[in-house]
Amino acid sequence: MKVEKVNYEINWGKFRRGCSFFIPCLNPDTARDEILTTTRRLKLKVLMKVTIEDGVQGLRIWRV
């Protein structure tokens, strides 16, 4: 999955319900659209929230 010109290798098979991951990004709206493209193709339901972790802005993505 490519978000803001950075490739992320996510093991979608191990991404179970209730699990989450964080992707740092400068423009969360654009990043959200790029992530939704992948999750819709894989038919995964996710919840995303803009968060700041250790002083870094990004998106926290949960599988629901």
Secondary structure, DSSP 8 states (H G I E B T S, - for coil): -EETTEE----GGG--TT-EEEEE-S-HHHHHHHHHHHHHHTT--EEEEEEEETTEEEEEEEE-
